[in-house]
């Protein structure tokens, strides 16, 4: 019996070791340097893989001059500085996270990683993020087989309806035809965050047999805890509302469509007998030209005391703002998924959203 027990313990120990994978996740950006949904998903995936006993390394770009290596809740995180081209950033603000890393930092990264030691390499946020692409090319050159490629969305601003210059649009098409196809061909599995993104991927010529739809998700325990705590508080002390509060969450960039909510406010006021409305927009300014356009509309409509830009906030502040709002508004022109909708639903908020890909999913 003792011999059987020892054998079982040995078998369990061996299986646990075999189930521990060495995973490398590569993403263009991460919190707190980004408020994007893709960045949150990469961080959440890395954290949960680590909690399950896997050895996880996370590589991300960020706006700095120095390479930074740190450990966050058991996950090794390597931040790689982007090359900053101020002229290009001014013309196309969205291009910041599409910038390449410096070659010296990339060489240092490859020395640190020893990528052949990983069981799985997961490349986030294809297409067009050059940190992801560089390491994808390295996988191809080294003939590393276990590559997962995640598509969050195809950037619309480089397509026909987008505001990017013609040259940028042309370069993007060339990129998809050459480097994009190489990465897709070499990847073992391609994951898409929504059905809409998967359909876009298939239209771009990606093989349907490789594609898996894995939607974004939330850590619901935290949301439920905050929601019920809030309900208990408002039952005791919340006074009757004299103002309707609208809230949108997203980076200040052209495809988020905030101007449509701002233009609608005077019409809604008229319909509701001049009820007081407050519209809060949470998110960092990525496109200064677009932000100036919004300010001009606000000034023209005399809504300076109605529309409030809060900028980037931490997760706890964001959840507090969500809880205190009456209606969550998502006016985007396109989204790969729309993580903010999940956050609003998890807190029981009514939602007004555009009928677009991502939101429909």
matplotlib code that plots the C-alpha trace (Angstrom):
import matplotlib.pyplot as plt

x = [0.0, 2.8, 4.5, 1.3, 0.9, 4.5, 3.9, 0.7, 2.5, 5.4, 2.9, 1.1, 4.4, 5.5, 2.2, 2.3, 5.7, 4.6, 1.6, 3.7, 4.3, 6.8, 4.7, 5.8, 3.1, 3.9, 1.7, 2.1, 1.1, 0.1, -1.6, -0.8, 0.7, -2.4, -6.2, -7.0, -9.0, -6.3, -3.7, -6.1, -6.7, -3.0, -2.4, -5.4, -4.4, -0.8, -2.0, -4.3, -1.8, 0.7, -1.9, -2.4, 1.3, 2.7, 5.9, 4.8, 6.9, 5.2, 6.8, 5.3, 6.2, 5.9, 6.9, 10.2, 14.0, 14.9, 14.2, 12.5, 12.3, 10.0, 7.9, 4.1, 2.2, 4.5, 4.7, 8.0, 7.3, 9.8, 9.0, 10.6, 10.9, 9.4, 11.2, 9.3, 8.8, 7.2, 6.4, 4.6, 2.8, 1.5, 0.1, -1.3, -1.5, -2.8, 0.5, 2.4, 1.9, 2.8, 6.3, 9.3, 11.6, 15.2, 17.5, 19.8, 16.8, 15.6, 19.0, 19.0, 15.5, 16.5, 19.5, 17.2, 14.4, 16.2, 13.0, 13.7, 13.1, 9.4, 6.7, 4.2, 4.7, 1.5, 1.6, -1.2, -2.8, -1.9, -1.8, 0.6, 2.2, 5.9, 7.1, 4.7, 5.8, 9.6, 9.2, 6.9, 9.6, 12.1, 9.8, 9.7, 13.5, 14.0, 11.2, 9.4, 6.2, 3.9, 2.9, -0.6, -1.6, -4.5, -6.4, -8.2, -9.3, -8.1, -7.3, -9.9, -8.0, -5.7, -8.6, -10.7, -12.8, -9.9, -8.1, -4.6, -2.6, -2.6, 1.1, 0.3, -2.7, -0.5, 2.3, -0.4, -1.7, 1.9, 2.5, -0.6, 0.4, 4.0, 4.7, 1.1, 0.8, 4.0, 3.0, -0.5, 1.0, 3.6, 1.1, -0.4, -3.6, -5.2, -7.6, -10.1, -11.9, -15.3, -17.2, -17.0, -13.2, -13.0, -15.1, -12.8, -9.8, -11.3, -12.0, -8.3, -7.5, -6.7, -7.3, -10.7, -9.4, -6.8, -9.2, -10.7, -13.1, -12.2, -14.2, -12.8, -13.8, -13.8, -12.8, -16.4, -15.7, -14.4, -17.4, -20.0, -18.4, -18.3, -21.9, -23.5, -21.6, -22.8, -26.4, -26.3, -24.9, -27.5, -30.4, -29.3, -28.0, -28.6, -30.8, -33.2, -31.4, -31.8, -29.4, -29.0, -25.4, -24.0, -20.6, -18.3, -15.0, -12.3, -9.2, -9.8, -9.4, -11.5, -13.2, -14.7, -17.4, -17.9, -19.1, -22.3, -23.3, -22.3, -24.4, -27.4, -27.4, -29.3, -31.9, -32.4, -32.7, -35.5, -37.3, -37.1, -38.2, -34.7, -33.6, -30.1, -27.6, -23.9, -21.7, -18.4, -15.7, -13.0, -9.8, -6.4, -6.1, -4.3, -5.4, -5.0, -6.6, -9.8, -9.8, -9.7, -12.6, -14.6, -13.8, -14.9, -18.3, -18.7, -18.0, -20.4, -23.2, -22.4, -21.9, -18.7, -20.4, -22.1, -19.3, -16.4, -13.1, -11.6, -8.6, -7.0, -8.1, -7.2, -9.5, -11.1, -11.9, -13.3, -15.6, -16.8, -17.7, -19.5, -21.5, -22.6, -23.6, -27.2, -26.5, -23.4, -22.9, -20.7, -20.8, -17.8, -17.6, -15.8, -14.5, -12.9, -14.9, -15.8, -14.6, -16.2, -19.7, -18.9, -17.8, -21.0, -23.2, -21.3, -22.4, -26.0, -26.0, -28.3, -26.4, -26.8, -24.4, -23.8, -24.8, -21.3, -19.0, -17.7, -20.7, -23.1, -21.0]
y = [0.0, 2.4, 1.5, 2.3, 5.6, 6.6, 5.7, 7.8, 10.8, 10.5, 10.3, 13.4, 15.3, 14.3, 15.3, 18.7, 19.4, 18.3, 20.6, 23.6, 25.5, 28.2, 30.8, 34.0, 36.7, 39.6, 42.6, 46.2, 47.9, 47.2, 49.0, 51.4, 52.8, 51.9, 52.0, 49.8, 46.6, 44.5, 45.6, 44.6, 41.2, 40.4, 41.4, 39.3, 36.2, 36.4, 36.7, 33.8, 31.5, 32.4, 31.5, 28.1, 27.4, 28.3, 30.3, 33.4, 36.2, 39.3, 41.6, 45.0, 48.3, 51.7, 55.3, 55.7, 55.8, 52.9, 49.2, 48.0, 44.5, 43.9, 41.2, 41.7, 39.0, 36.3, 37.4, 38.6, 41.8, 43.3, 46.8, 47.8, 51.5, 52.5, 54.8, 58.1, 60.0, 63.2, 64.4, 61.2, 61.1, 64.7, 63.7, 60.4, 60.1, 56.5, 55.4, 55.6, 52.0, 50.9, 52.2, 49.8, 49.2, 50.3, 47.6, 47.7, 47.0, 44.3, 42.6, 42.8, 41.3, 38.3, 37.6, 37.8, 35.6, 32.7, 32.1, 28.5, 27.6, 28.5, 26.0, 28.5, 32.0, 34.0, 37.2, 39.7, 42.4, 41.5, 43.3, 46.2, 46.3, 46.2, 44.8, 41.8, 41.6, 41.6, 38.7, 36.9, 37.2, 35.8, 32.8, 32.2, 32.5, 30.1, 27.8, 27.9, 25.9, 26.6, 30.2, 31.6, 34.8, 36.9, 39.4, 42.1, 44.3, 45.5, 49.2, 51.2, 54.4, 52.8, 51.6, 53.6, 55.5, 56.2, 59.5, 58.2, 59.6, 57.6, 56.6, 55.0, 53.2, 51.8, 50.7, 49.0, 47.0, 46.0, 44.9, 42.7, 41.1, 40.3, 40.2, 39.7, 36.6, 35.1, 35.5, 34.0, 31.1, 30.3, 30.5, 27.3, 28.9, 32.3, 33.6, 36.4, 38.3, 38.3, 36.8, 40.1, 40.1, 36.5, 37.4, 40.3, 37.9, 35.5, 38.4, 39.2, 35.7, 34.1, 30.3, 29.5, 26.2, 28.0, 30.5, 30.2, 32.8, 33.5, 36.5, 39.0, 38.6, 40.2, 39.4, 39.3, 38.7, 42.3, 43.7, 41.8, 42.9, 46.6, 46.4, 44.9, 47.2, 50.2, 49.0, 48.7, 52.3, 54.0, 52.4, 54.2, 57.6, 58.3, 61.4, 61.6, 62.4, 65.9, 65.2, 62.5, 61.3, 59.8, 58.1, 56.9, 55.1, 55.1, 56.7, 60.1, 59.0, 59.5, 56.1, 56.4, 58.7, 60.9, 63.9, 62.0, 62.0, 65.6, 66.7, 64.7, 66.4, 69.6, 67.4, 65.1, 68.2, 69.5, 66.2, 65.9, 69.5, 70.8, 68.2, 68.7, 66.3, 65.6, 63.7, 62.3, 61.0, 58.8, 58.1, 59.5, 61.9, 60.0, 62.3, 66.0, 67.0, 65.0, 66.4, 69.9, 69.1, 67.9, 71.1, 73.2, 71.4, 71.8, 75.6, 76.0, 74.2, 76.0, 72.7, 73.6, 72.8, 69.7, 67.7, 66.7, 65.1, 63.2, 61.6, 58.3, 56.9, 53.8, 50.8, 51.6, 55.2, 53.9, 51.4, 54.1, 56.4, 53.6, 52.8, 56.5, 57.0, 56.5, 55.4, 54.1, 55.3, 53.5, 55.6, 54.0, 53.7, 50.4, 48.0, 44.6, 43.7, 46.6, 45.6, 48.7, 47.3, 44.2, 46.4, 48.4, 45.3, 43.7, 46.7, 46.5, 49.7, 50.4, 50.9, 52.9, 51.6, 51.9, 48.8, 48.0, 44.9, 44.1, 45.7, 43.3, 40.4]
z = [0.0, 0.9, -2.4, -4.3, -2.4, -3.3, -7.0, -7.1, -5.5, -7.9, -10.9, -9.7, -9.2, -12.7, -14.2, -12.4, -13.8, -17.3, -17.1, -16.2, -19.5, -20.3, -22.0, -23.7, -24.3, -26.6, -26.7, -28.0, -24.7, -21.2, -18.2, -16.7, -19.9, -21.9, -21.3, -24.3, -24.1, -25.7, -23.2, -20.3, -21.9, -22.3, -18.6, -17.4, -19.4, -18.2, -14.6, -14.7, -16.5, -13.8, -11.0, -12.6, -12.2, -15.6, -16.1, -17.9, -19.5, -20.8, -23.4, -24.1, -25.7, -23.9, -24.4, -22.7, -23.4, -21.0, -21.2, -18.0, -16.5, -13.5, -11.9, -11.3, -9.3, -10.5, -14.1, -15.5, -17.5, -20.0, -21.2, -24.5, -25.6, -28.9, -31.3, -31.1, -34.4, -33.3, -36.9, -37.7, -34.3, -34.9, -38.3, -37.2, -33.4, -33.5, -35.0, -31.6, -30.6, -34.2, -33.8, -33.8, -30.8, -30.9, -32.3, -29.3, -27.0, -29.3, -29.2, -25.4, -25.3, -27.4, -25.1, -22.0, -23.5, -25.1, -27.0, -27.9, -24.2, -24.4, -25.0, -26.4, -27.9, -28.0, -30.2, -29.3, -31.4, -34.9, -37.4, -37.6, -34.2, -34.9, -31.5, -32.1, -35.7, -34.9, -32.5, -35.0, -37.6, -35.1, -34.6, -38.3, -38.7, -35.8, -37.1, -33.7, -34.2, -31.3, -32.2, -31.3, -33.1, -31.6, -33.8, -31.8, -34.8, -38.1, -37.8, -39.8, -40.1, -42.7, -44.7, -47.2, -44.7, -42.4, -42.0, -42.6, -45.6, -48.8, -48.3, -44.9, -46.4, -49.2, -46.7, -44.6, -47.6, -48.5, -44.9, -45.0, -48.3, -47.3, -43.5, -42.5, -44.7, -43.4, -39.8, -40.4, -42.4, -39.6, -36.7, -35.4, -34.2, -34.9, -32.2, -32.8, -30.0, -31.7, -34.6, -36.4, -36.1, -37.3, -40.4, -41.1, -40.8, -43.2, -45.7, -45.4, -46.6, -43.3, -43.3, -41.6, -40.2, -38.0, -36.6, -33.1, -31.6, -27.9, -26.6, -24.1, -20.5, -17.1, -13.5, -12.4, -8.7, -8.3, -10.3, -8.3, -5.0, -5.9, -7.4, -4.3, -2.0, -4.0, -3.9, -0.1, 0.1, -2.2, -0.4, 2.7, 1.5, -2.2, -2.7, -5.7, -8.9, -10.5, -13.4, -16.0, -16.1, -19.3, -19.4, -22.2, -21.8, -24.5, -25.8, -27.4, -31.0, -34.1, -34.3, -30.8, -32.2, -29.1, -31.2, -32.0, -28.3, -27.9, -30.9, -29.5, -26.1, -27.1, -28.9, -25.8, -23.5, -25.7, -25.8, -22.0, -21.2, -20.6, -18.1, -16.8, -18.5, -17.7, -20.2, -18.8, -21.1, -19.5, -21.5, -22.5, -25.4, -28.3, -31.1, -30.3, -33.6, -32.8, -29.3, -30.6, -32.9, -29.9, -28.0, -31.0, -31.1, -27.4, -27.6, -30.5, -28.7, -25.4, -23.5, -21.6, -18.3, -19.6, -21.3, -19.0, -20.1, -17.2, -18.9, -17.9, -14.5, -12.6, -12.5, -9.1, -10.2, -13.5, -11.7, -9.3, -12.2, -13.9, -10.8, -10.4, -14.0, -15.3, -18.8, -20.5, -24.1, -26.6, -29.8, -31.6, -35.4, -35.1, -32.4, -32.3, -29.3, -27.0, -23.5, -21.9, -22.7, -20.6, -17.7, -17.9, -18.1, -15.2, -13.1, -14.2, -16.3, -19.2, -22.4, -25.6, -28.3, -32.0, -34.1, -35.3, -35.4, -31.9, -30.2, -31.9, -30.5]

ax = plt.figure().add_subplot(projection="3d")
ax.plot(x, y, z, "-o")
ax.set_aspect("equal")
plt.show()
